[in-house]
Amino acid sequence: MTKTFSAYSASAIAALGLAAALVAAPAAYSAEQPAIPAGETISTWVENGQNGRYLLQLIEGGVPAGETAITGTILSDADCAPDADGINHCKNEIRLEDGNTLKGVNNHRMSVNRCLKPGETVTVSPLADGWAVVLVEGATENR
């Protein structure tokens, strides 16, 4: 009986130690979020996508120079698993009407605001360096 109790005790102590380490240092396991561009109306990434308006962090490409807005089609929505803070960092590709493709990251909480849908028509506008605004059809501009 003592052997069984000792093995059980050792397992319980190890599990409690791991749990204590995770609770004591949550910042070490928390994903760092990109800063929201200055002047934006959202205060957290949870709000991104509200009313069909998404901030897209550009990885490759962008709105052509001189354009204020361009129509595009969502080609993909991938890698949407949430991080430790419950924020999804979905990777999107958008084919623009001029034939170019841009790639970006949609930082949002998909349980609050849906992902961009492949095949969906959107309007893309430049924002700040490295950022664009994506409006889905029927979106209301909430600036």
N, CA, C and O of each residue as an XYZ file, in Angstrom:
572
protein
N       0.828     -1.192      0.000
C       0.000      0.000      0.000
C       0.867      1.247      0.000
O       0.520      2.248     -0.628
N       1.983      1.192      0.696
C       2.867      2.346      0.766
C       3.464      2.649     -0.604
O       3.579      3.817     -0.974
N       3.850      1.613     -1.371
C       4.408      1.829     -2.695
C       3.404      2.520     -3.613
O       3.764      3.461     -4.320
N       2.168      2.072     -3.613
C       1.135      2.676     -4.440
C       0.912      4.119     -4.038
O       0.787      4.992     -4.896
N       0.861      4.373     -2.759
C       0.655      5.728     -2.262
C       1.828      6.626     -2.648
O       1.628      7.780     -3.026
N       3.041      6.105     -2.556
C       4.228      6.889     -2.891
C       4.267      7.235     -4.377
O       4.586      8.367     -4.741
N       3.947      6.273     -5.233
C       3.941      6.537     -6.674
C       2.862      7.551     -7.018
O       3.084      8.449     -7.830
N       1.688      7.409     -6.401
C       0.592      8.348     -6.623
C       0.974      9.732     -6.120
O       0.701     10.735     -6.780
N       1.602      9.787     -4.960
C       2.019     11.077     -4.392
C       3.036     11.771     -5.283
O       2.950     12.980     -5.498
N       3.985     11.027     -5.795
C       5.006     11.622     -6.663
C       4.372     12.187     -7.931
O       4.747     13.272     -8.373
N       3.417     11.469     -8.522
C       2.730     11.953     -9.724
C       1.910     13.200     -9.436
O       1.891     14.145    -10.223
N       1.235     13.185     -8.295
C       0.411     14.334     -7.914
C       1.281     15.562     -7.662
O       0.926     16.668     -8.068
N       2.389     15.376     -7.011
C       3.298     16.494     -6.724
C       3.864     17.057     -8.024
O       3.964     18.273     -8.186
N       4.235     16.171     -8.951
C       4.763     16.636    -10.243
C       3.701     17.426    -11.008
O       4.003     18.467    -11.591
N       2.472     16.940    -11.007
C       1.391     17.635    -11.709
C       1.110     18.994    -11.076
O       0.897     19.979    -11.783
N       1.111     19.046     -9.755
C       0.888     20.321     -9.068
C       2.030     21.297     -9.343
O       1.799     22.498     -9.484
N       3.247     20.792     -9.419
C       4.394     21.649     -9.716
C       4.287     22.260    -11.103
O       4.571     23.443    -11.288
N       3.880     21.456    -12.079
C       3.701     21.959    -13.439
C       2.592     23.001    -13.477
O       2.746     24.051    -14.101
N       1.479     22.717    -12.814
C       0.365     23.672    -12.778
C       0.800     24.976    -12.117
O       0.439     26.053    -12.590
N       1.553     24.899    -11.054
C       2.022     26.109    -10.368
C       2.945     26.921    -11.268
O       2.880     28.151    -11.275
N       3.799     26.245    -12.025
C       4.707     26.962    -12.930
C       3.925     27.679    -14.023
O       4.254     28.808    -14.387
N       2.894     27.028    -14.544
C       2.089     27.654    -15.596
C       1.310     28.853    -15.066
O       1.177     29.859    -15.763
N       0.804     28.759    -13.867
C       0.040     29.862    -13.268
C       0.965     30.999    -12.854
O       0.604     32.170    -12.974
N       2.125     30.670    -12.379
C       3.046     31.691    -11.876
C       3.657     32.537    -12.990
O       4.051     33.678    -12.750
N       3.741     31.995    -14.206
C       4.394     32.731    -15.290
C       3.536     32.750    -16.551
O       3.996     32.298    -17.600
N       2.297     33.261    -16.483
C       1.450     33.244    -17.678
C       1.998     34.065    -18.819
O       1.739     33.742    -19.978
N       2.748     35.117    -18.537
C       3.284     35.968    -19.604
C       4.246     35.194    -20.504
O       4.361     35.478    -21.696
N       4.925     34.228    -19.928
C       5.867     33.448    -20.716
C       5.147     32.603    -21.765
O       5.745     32.255    -22.784
N       3.893     32.270    -21.539
C       3.149     31.436    -22.455
C       2.147     32.242    -23.281
O       1.454     31.672    -24.124
N       2.055     33.531    -23.063
C       1.102     34.389    -23.732
C       1.726     34.952    -25.006
O       2.865     35.419    -25.001
N       0.972     34.901    -26.080
C       1.486     35.423    -27.352
C       1.476     36.946    -27.340
O       0.555     37.571    -26.814
N       2.497     37.521    -27.918
C       2.551     38.984    -28.023
C       1.765     39.407    -29.256
O       1.960     38.871    -30.346
N       0.883     40.366    -29.071
C       0.032     40.841    -30.158
C       0.685     42.046    -30.840
O       1.367     42.833    -30.184
N       0.478     42.194    -32.153
C       1.005     43.394    -32.806
C       0.236     44.625    -32.320
O      -0.933     44.526    -31.947
N       0.889     45.764    -32.329
C       0.233     47.012    -31.921
C      -0.814     47.394    -32.964
O      -0.587     47.261    -34.166
N      -1.947     47.864    -32.489
C      -2.993     48.340    -33.390
C      -2.529     49.684    -33.952
O      -2.080     50.539    -33.189
N      -2.627     49.891    -35.268
C      -2.166     51.153    -35.859
C      -2.821     52.373    -35.198
O      -3.995     52.344    -34.830
N      -2.041     53.430    -35.061
C      -2.520     54.677    -34.451
C      -3.728     55.208    -35.207
O      -3.796     55.117    -36.432
N      -4.681     55.765    -34.463
C      -5.855     56.375    -35.057
C      -6.995     55.415    -35.326
O      -8.065     55.845    -35.757
N      -6.799     54.134    -35.084
C      -7.859     53.157    -35.311
C      -8.892     53.215    -34.203
O      -8.589     53.604    -33.076
N     -10.117     52.823    -34.532
C     -11.214     52.894    -33.567
C     -11.293     51.676    -32.665
O     -11.962     51.725    -31.633
N     -10.621     50.574    -33.029
C     -10.653     49.403    -32.160
C      -9.585     49.539    -31.083
O      -8.536     50.144    -31.302
N      -9.869     48.967    -29.921
C      -8.900     49.038    -28.829
C      -8.243     47.694    -28.558
O      -7.202     47.635    -27.903
N      -8.841     46.603    -29.059
C      -8.251     45.267    -28.918
C      -8.509     44.491    -30.194
O      -9.386     44.848    -30.980
N      -7.737     43.419    -30.401
C      -7.924     42.583    -31.587
C      -9.236     41.816    -31.541
O      -9.696     41.321    -32.570
N      -9.846     41.708    -30.369
C     -11.146     41.048    -30.257
C     -12.175     41.780    -31.119
O     -13.097     41.155    -31.645
N     -12.026     43.088    -31.265
C     -12.976     43.912    -32.023
C     -12.725     43.891    -33.535
O     -13.579     44.340    -34.300
N     -11.580     43.383    -33.979
C     -11.260     43.406    -35.404
C     -12.258     42.553    -36.182
O     -12.469     41.383    -35.865
N     -12.870     43.152    -37.203
C     -13.880     42.484    -38.004
C     -15.282     42.972    -37.693
O     -16.250     42.585    -38.349
N     -15.381     43.832    -36.679
C     -16.672     44.388    -36.299
C     -17.300     45.117    -37.481
O     -16.626     45.895    -38.157
N     -18.555     44.878    -37.732
C     -19.306     45.491    -38.835
C     -18.703     45.202    -40.212
O     -18.924     45.955    -41.160
N     -17.936     44.104    -40.318
C     -17.369     43.724    -41.608
C     -16.119     44.475    -42.001
O     -15.715     44.437    -43.163
N     -15.493     45.163    -41.048
C     -14.276     45.949    -41.300
C     -13.108     45.283    -40.584
O     -13.117     45.156    -39.360
N     -12.099     44.858    -41.349
C     -10.945     44.148    -40.814
C      -9.660     44.934    -41.064
O      -9.457     45.482    -42.148
N      -8.806     44.981    -40.061
C      -7.435     45.483    -40.255
C      -6.598     44.275    -40.641
O      -6.623     43.257    -39.949
N      -5.865     44.377    -41.727
C      -5.036     43.281    -42.198
C      -3.575     43.707    -42.119
O      -3.174     44.719    -42.694
N      -2.795     42.919    -41.398
C      -1.360     43.158    -41.275
C      -0.698     42.553    -42.514
O      -0.702     41.335    -42.692
N      -0.133     43.404    -43.365
C       0.414     42.940    -44.642
C       1.734     42.198    -44.462
O       2.610     42.614    -43.704
N       1.845     41.087    -45.185
C       3.075     40.291    -45.205
C       3.768     40.476    -46.553
O       4.992     40.569    -46.639
N       2.943     40.526    -47.603
C       3.478     40.628    -48.958
C       2.468     41.365    -49.830
O       1.267     41.109    -49.754
N       2.957     42.270    -50.648
C       2.083     43.017    -51.548
C       1.339     44.121    -50.824
O       1.634     44.433    -49.670
N       0.380     44.702    -51.502
C      -0.411     45.781    -50.926
C      -1.269     46.425    -51.994
O      -1.329     45.950    -53.128
N      -1.926     47.499    -51.629
C      -2.759     48.243    -52.565
C      -1.817     48.987    -53.515
O      -0.865     49.627    -53.068
N      -2.079     48.906    -54.825
C      -1.196     49.591    -55.785
C      -1.070     51.088    -55.484
O      -2.028     51.727    -55.049
N       0.123     51.634    -55.720
C       0.373     53.061    -55.488
C      -0.639     53.905    -56.247
O      -0.961     53.626    -57.402
N      -1.127     54.927    -55.588
C      -2.076     55.834    -56.202
C      -3.530     55.412    -56.047
O      -4.433     56.206    -56.312
N      -3.768     54.189    -55.628
C      -5.136     53.704    -55.433
C      -5.589     53.994    -54.009
O      -4.814     53.841    -53.065
N      -6.831     54.407    -53.853
C      -7.385     54.596    -52.511
C      -8.160     53.362    -52.067
O      -8.350     53.142    -50.871
N      -8.606     52.560    -53.027
C      -9.312     51.310    -52.744
C      -9.301     50.458    -54.004
O      -9.289     50.975    -55.121
N      -9.306     49.154    -53.808
C      -9.325     48.233    -54.930
C     -10.143     47.006    -54.520
O     -10.099     46.571    -53.369
N     -10.879     46.464    -55.470
C     -11.683     45.263    -55.205
C     -10.791     44.033    -55.295
O      -9.840     43.992    -56.075
N     -11.112     43.044    -54.490
C     -10.363     41.798    -54.513
C     -11.238     40.625    -54.125
O     -12.390     40.788    -53.722
N     -10.665     39.442    -54.256
C     -11.348     38.205    -53.887
C     -10.482     37.440    -52.905
O      -9.291     37.245    -53.144
N     -11.073     37.006    -51.803
C     -10.347     36.210    -50.817
C     -10.031     34.854    -51.435
O     -10.933     34.150    -51.888
N      -8.752     34.488    -51.453
C      -8.326     33.198    -51.995
C      -8.179     32.151    -50.904
O      -8.460     30.973    -51.127
N      -7.734     32.581    -49.712
C      -7.483     31.598    -48.662
C      -7.661     32.199    -47.274
O      -7.574     33.410    -47.072
N      -7.911     31.309    -46.339
C      -8.006     31.626    -44.917
C      -7.422     30.415    -44.199
O      -8.062     29.365    -44.133
N      -6.209     30.552    -43.660
C      -5.501     29.390    -43.117
C      -4.799     29.724    -41.801
O      -4.650     30.888    -41.431
N      -4.380     28.682    -41.117
C      -3.617     28.791    -39.862
C      -4.354     29.644    -38.837
O      -3.793     30.598    -38.298
N      -5.600     29.305    -38.570
C      -6.457     30.111    -37.697
C      -6.502     29.641    -36.246
O      -7.336     30.124    -35.480
N      -5.645     28.729    -35.851
C      -5.678     28.270    -34.458
C      -5.414     29.458    -33.528
O      -4.542     30.280    -33.810
N      -6.157     29.553    -32.426
C      -5.965     30.683    -31.508
C      -4.655     30.581    -30.739
O      -4.138     29.490    -30.500
N      -4.128     31.743    -30.357
C      -2.926     31.765    -29.526
C      -3.350     31.656    -28.057
O      -4.522     31.419    -27.765
N      -2.412     31.826    -27.150
C      -2.680     31.696    -25.722
C      -3.679     32.728    -25.207
O      -4.314     32.519    -24.174
N      -3.817     33.840    -25.928
C      -4.760     34.886    -25.524
C      -6.115     34.742    -26.202
O      -6.996     35.578    -26.002
N      -6.297     33.691    -27.003
C      -7.555     33.473    -27.697
C      -7.711     34.308    -28.953
O      -8.814     34.430    -29.486
N      -6.611     34.886    -29.434
C      -6.648     35.671    -30.669
C      -6.182     34.776    -31.815
O      -5.171     34.082    -31.705
N      -6.932     34.801    -32.912
C      -6.578     34.039    -34.097
C      -5.751     34.940    -35.015
O      -6.006     36.140    -35.118
N      -4.776     34.355    -35.669
C      -3.899     35.100    -36.590
C      -4.000     34.417    -37.954
O      -3.048     33.802    -38.434
N      -5.178     34.541    -38.562
C      -5.471     33.863    -39.828
C      -4.658     34.471    -40.967
O      -4.560     35.690    -41.103
N      -4.091     33.606    -41.764
C      -3.334     34.068    -42.933
C      -4.269     34.075    -44.134
O      -4.917     33.076    -44.448
N      -4.324     35.230    -44.797
C      -5.205     35.405    -45.948
C      -4.414     35.804    -47.177
O      -3.428     36.536    -47.094
N      -4.870     35.302    -48.331
C      -4.392     35.755    -49.626
C      -5.579     36.397    -50.320
O      -6.689     35.867    -50.281
N      -5.346     37.541    -50.957
C      -6.400     38.250    -51.668
C      -5.900     38.567    -53.076
O      -4.857     39.198    -53.246
N      -6.655     38.121    -54.084
C      -6.321     38.479    -55.467
C      -7.024     39.793    -55.773
O      -8.247     39.897    -55.677
N      -6.235     40.792    -56.140
C      -6.779     42.111    -56.442
C      -7.238     42.160    -57.894
O      -6.797     41.364    -58.722
N      -8.132     43.107    -58.196
C      -8.692     43.189    -59.548
C      -7.642     43.480    -60.615
O      -7.881     43.235    -61.798
N      -6.481     44.001    -60.214
C      -5.414     44.249    -61.193
C      -4.571     43.002    -61.454
O      -3.610     43.047    -62.223
N      -4.936     41.882    -60.809
C      -4.231     40.620    -61.010
C      -3.169     40.318    -59.972
O      -2.728     39.174    -59.860
N      -2.751     41.312    -59.213
C      -1.762     41.087    -58.158
C      -2.400     40.394    -56.966
O      -3.618     40.430    -56.789
N      -1.566     39.765    -56.153
C      -2.035     39.089    -54.945
C      -1.329     39.694    -53.746
O      -0.127     39.957    -53.787
N      -2.082     39.912    -52.678
C      -1.452     40.341    -51.432
C      -1.688     39.268    -50.391
O      -2.659     38.514    -50.455
N      -0.776     39.215    -49.426
C      -0.873     38.266    -48.317
C      -0.848     39.056    -47.025
O      -0.114     40.035    -46.891
N      -1.661     38.618    -46.078
C      -1.705     39.318    -44.805
C      -2.184     38.422    -43.678
O      -2.565     37.269    -43.881
N      -2.150     38.997    -42.477
C      -2.598     38.297    -41.278
C      -3.779     39.055    -40.700
O      -3.704     40.258    -40.448
N      -4.860     38.338    -40.497
C      -6.070     38.890    -39.893
C      -6.048     38.511    -38.413
O      -6.387     37.384    -38.053
N      -5.649     39.457    -37.554
C      -5.609     39.247    -36.110
C      -7.003     39.532    -35.559
O      -7.443     40.682    -35.561
N      -7.690     38.517    -35.096
C      -9.060     38.705    -34.606
C      -9.444     37.535    -33.706
O      -8.714     36.548    -33.625
N     -10.566     37.639    -33.042
C     -11.093     36.503    -32.281
C     -12.283     35.973    -33.069
O     -13.347     36.590    -33.099
N     -12.091     34.826    -33.703
C     -13.112     34.318    -34.611
C     -14.390     33.878    -33.918
O     -15.403     33.667    -34.585
N     -14.373     33.736    -32.611
C     -15.617     33.435    -31.902
C     -16.477     34.695    -31.763
O     -17.656     34.614    -31.417
N     -15.874     35.865    -32.036
C     -16.599     37.137    -31.964
C     -16.884     37.666    -33.372
O     -18.011     38.056    -33.673
N     -15.868     37.677    -34.226
C     -15.995     38.149    -35.613
C     -15.413     37.094    -36.542
O     -14.281     36.643    -36.372
N     -16.205     36.721    -37.511
C     -15.852     35.605    -38.397
C     -14.571     35.858    -39.195
O     -14.073     36.980    -39.280
N     -14.072     34.792    -39.762
C     -12.925     34.868    -40.660
C     -13.370     35.409    -42.017
O     -14.557     35.405    -42.340
N     -12.404     35.872    -42.801
C     -12.659     36.215    -44.194
C     -12.868     34.901    -44.948
O     -12.146     33.931    -44.715
N     -13.846     34.867    -45.847
C     -14.233     33.625    -46.520
C     -13.656     33.536    -47.930
O     -13.813     34.467    -48.719
N     -12.989     32.423    -48.257
C     -12.527     32.234    -49.631
C     -13.697     32.383    -50.609
O     -14.784     31.850    -50.385
N     -13.447     33.123    -51.703
C     -14.470     33.395    -52.701
C     -15.220     34.694    -52.458
O     -15.933     35.177    -53.337
N     -15.062     35.258    -51.273
C     -15.757     36.492    -50.906
C     -15.129     37.701    -51.601
O     -13.906     37.802    -51.695
N     -15.968     38.613    -52.087
C     -15.497     39.858    -52.695
C     -15.332     40.899    -51.599
O     -16.212     41.078    -50.758
N     -14.188     41.586    -51.620
C     -13.869     42.585    -50.603
C     -13.326     43.849    -51.268
O     -12.953     43.839    -52.441
N     -13.288     44.920    -50.508
C     -12.629     46.153    -50.930
C     -11.439     46.356    -50.008
O     -11.575     46.305    -48.786
N     -10.275     46.587    -50.597
C      -9.040     46.747    -49.829
C      -8.546     48.181    -49.990
O      -8.434     48.686    -51.107
N      -8.253     48.833    -48.866
C      -7.740     50.210    -48.861
C      -6.448     50.257    -48.062
O      -6.312     49.556    -47.060
N      -5.493     51.082    -48.500
C      -4.258     51.216    -47.720
C      -4.557     51.933    -46.406
O      -5.455     52.772    -46.343
N      -3.811     51.604    -45.369
C      -3.971     52.281    -44.080
C      -2.639     52.916    -43.718
O      -2.301     53.984    -44.228
N      -1.908     52.290    -42.872
C      -0.576     52.764    -42.489
C       0.439     51.821    -43.127
O       0.068     50.811    -43.725
N       1.702     52.151    -42.999
C       2.749     51.306    -43.542
C       2.594     49.884    -42.992
O       2.634     49.670    -41.781
N       2.418     48.925    -43.892
C       2.300     47.538    -43.466
C       0.895     47.116    -43.065
O       0.711     46.020    -42.535
N      -0.098     47.962    -43.307
C      -1.479     47.661    -42.915
C      -2.448     48.040    -44.021
O      -2.192     48.957    -44.801
N      -3.563     47.323    -44.080
C      -4.645     47.641    -45.008
C      -5.973     47.433    -44.281
O      -6.044     46.713    -43.285
N      -7.017     48.072    -44.793
C      -8.377     47.864    -44.301
C      -9.089     47.014    -45.336
O      -9.045     47.312    -46.530
N      -9.745     45.955    -44.883
C     -10.512     45.078    -45.759
C     -11.975     45.191    -45.347
O     -12.332     44.936    -44.197
N     -12.813     45.577    -46.305
C     -14.255     45.660    -46.065
C     -14.945     44.542    -46.836
O     -14.770     44.402    -48.047
N     -15.736     43.745    -46.112
C     -16.511     42.722    -46.789
C     -17.757     43.373    -47.385
O     -18.143     44.467    -46.975
N     -18.373     42.715    -48.334
C     -19.576     43.251    -48.961
C     -20.640     43.492    -47.890
O     -20.905     42.619    -47.064
N     -21.246     44.677    -47.909
C     -22.263     45.022    -46.925
C     -21.696     45.567    -45.618
O     -22.440     45.801    -44.666
N     -20.376     45.769    -45.572
C     -19.742     46.291    -44.354
C     -20.135     47.733    -44.124
O     -20.441     48.478    -45.055
N     -20.118     48.100    -42.864
C     -20.333     49.509    -42.527
C     -19.025     50.070    -42.016
O     -18.425     49.519    -41.092
N     -18.589     51.141    -42.600
C     -17.330     51.790    -42.199
C     -17.563     52.434    -40.840
O     -18.410     53.316    -40.702
N     -16.808     51.992    -39.832
C     -17.018     52.503    -38.474
C     -15.827     53.312    -37.980
O     -15.282     53.034    -36.912
N     -15.435     54.284    -38.733
C     -14.274     55.097    -38.351
C     -14.697     56.355    -37.672
O     -13.852     57.160    -37.281
